[in-house]
Amino acid sequence: MKQKKQKRILAWVGLILLAGLLIATFVLALIDAPWAQNAFKMCLGFSILLPVLIYVWLMLHRVLKSKDSETDEKGDSHDSNRHF
């Protein structure tokens, strides 16, 4: 239950960050100033990069979680597989 709540909180944080980046990208596209062009590129890049990083993080979490579940099911500890 605790992990499910943490996922929801992180999902909301990611959603708010992404929405803020998209709004900032739109506003910066309308501003005609020299600094706005660089800020627009930065916001556009992060708007693409943020969902990719979240996806990679979720995939790594899923893979590492399944590996931990497999070792727990077998009842093996990490040191018991070593033979001297």
C-alpha positions as CSV (number, residue, x, y, z in Angstrom):
1,M,0.0,0.0,0.0
2,K,2.8,2.4,0.9
3,Q,4.6,1.7,-2.4
4,K,1.4,2.4,-4.3
5,K,1.0,5.8,-2.6
6,Q,4.6,6.7,-3.4
7,K,4.0,5.8,-7.1
8,R,0.9,8.1,-7.2
9,I,2.8,11.0,-5.6
10,L,5.7,10.6,-8.1
11,A,3.3,10.3,-11.0
12,W,1.6,13.6,-9.9
13,V,5.0,15.3,-9.5
14,G,6.0,14.1,-13.0
15,L,2.7,15.3,-14.5
16,I,3.1,18.7,-12.9
17,L,6.7,19.1,-14.1
18,L,5.7,18.0,-17.6
19,A,2.7,20.4,-17.7
20,G,4.9,23.2,-16.4
21,L,7.5,22.5,-19.1
22,L,4.9,22.4,-21.9
23,I,3.3,25.7,-20.7
24,A,6.8,27.3,-20.5
25,T,7.6,26.1,-23.9
26,F,4.5,27.6,-25.4
27,V,5.0,30.9,-23.6
28,L,8.6,31.1,-24.7
29,A,7.7,30.4,-28.3
30,L,5.6,33.5,-28.3
31,I,8.2,35.8,-26.7
32,D,10.4,37.6,-29.2
33,A,13.6,38.1,-27.3
34,P,17.2,36.7,-27.8
35,W,17.2,34.8,-24.5
36,A,13.8,33.3,-25.2
37,Q,15.1,31.3,-28.1
38,N,17.7,29.5,-26.0
39,A,15.2,29.0,-23.1
40,F,12.6,27.6,-25.6
41,K,15.1,25.1,-26.9
42,M,16.0,24.0,-23.4
43,C,12.3,23.6,-22.4
44,L,11.6,21.7,-25.5
45,G,14.5,19.4,-24.9
46,F,13.5,18.7,-21.3
47,S,9.9,18.2,-22.4
48,I,11.2,15.3,-24.6
49,L,13.8,14.1,-22.1
50,L,11.6,14.0,-19.0
51,P,9.2,11.3,-20.2
52,V,12.1,9.2,-21.6
53,L,13.9,9.4,-18.2
54,I,10.7,8.4,-16.3
55,Y,10.2,5.5,-18.7
56,V,13.8,4.3,-18.2
57,W,13.5,4.6,-14.5
58,L,10.3,2.6,-14.4
59,M,11.8,-0.1,-16.6
60,L,14.9,-0.4,-14.4
61,H,12.7,-0.5,-11.3
62,R,10.6,-3.3,-12.8
63,V,13.7,-5.3,-13.8
64,L,15.4,-4.9,-10.5
65,K,12.2,-5.7,-8.6
66,S,11.7,-8.9,-10.5
67,K,15.3,-10.0,-9.8
68,D,14.8,-9.4,-6.1
69,S,11.6,-11.4,-6.2
70,E,13.4,-14.3,-7.9
71,T,16.1,-14.5,-5.3
72,D,13.5,-14.2,-2.5
73,E,11.5,-17.1,-3.9
74,K,14.6,-19.3,-4.2
75,G,15.6,-18.5,-0.6
76,D,19.2,-18.0,-1.7
77,S,21.3,-15.3,-0.3
78,H,23.8,-13.5,-2.4
79,D,26.8,-15.1,-0.5
80,S,25.5,-18.7,-0.6
81,N,26.2,-19.0,-4.3
82,R,29.9,-18.4,-3.8
83,H,32.1,-21.5,-3.5
84,F,35.6,-21.1,-2.1
